[in-house]
């Protein structure tokens, strides 16, 4: 959603141009390169969803992609020679590396086999994301090749008309698993290292938390009978409006609103600091901003995730026929304010060798194990609000 760049990337000129132009060119090159190569390899399919397809990319946007590798049938049997499969994979990885180096844009995606994709209907999934991805597939031909998600169309659901108990329960389970994953990521935050890809990714996830969390909470709101006026998850203004509506309804103490607005303010502040660093001969102020706001951002994202998680747990109707343990969810566990969740759900579901994950969050699996106390978190948050030069208003 919104990358955080290292000081080295800034000084080396490895930050994309404003307006998302580099992201658009990178995505087009990636798509055209694969289109020109993959027809010789059976029915391999690709989709580029998100802000690229809808024309809302910024200089900090990732290029998301989903690739379906059809070199094996649905039973996992090879349909082409091992040499051809290796050539196909080398072409894909080589294209990703070339695009990253040429356009300085981060590609983030997943590759599925047909077998892995066919099983997704039996997994928990994000109904809003699937609706968005099918819309891109059907209506944005420049960003879809050979309808990669057609096999999942029967599993698409209307969040305004969730009537099946299983659909209702799995929608809540998606949000539960997501929030728990975020908790495990931010609990591991420690001293910031500007050269660490892990820390930069964690910082990015913290700053984008208000929008990312809202995407999951829109579906949860539908479970509660709230009509969602605009389910477009790519519109920034819509996500801000939806977030405000959700917080107005569930945040009785005002604390979640405070955490959310501080993060929105920090994200906007980062845009300004980045712009100034790109125009300056000195990188010192940029480095100071990163080091001074990393832990506070992680603490805010952590507390916001816990607030949402507690609400999700209260409204989700757990269905007795579903084995939630398979998804790493303990429905008997309570969400407390001491941030004492012991299980980590940041890793993807295990589909054996039938799913090849390249999600950047997997790089966060090595914990730092320098946790913050309650008092330290409170002090970090208070420091932000005591600064007279900062005015973090309602987003």
Order of alpha helices (4+ residues) and beta strands (2+ residues): alpha-alpha-beta-alpha-beta-alpha-beta-alpha-alpha-beta-alpha-alpha-alpha-alpha-alpha-alpha-beta-alpha
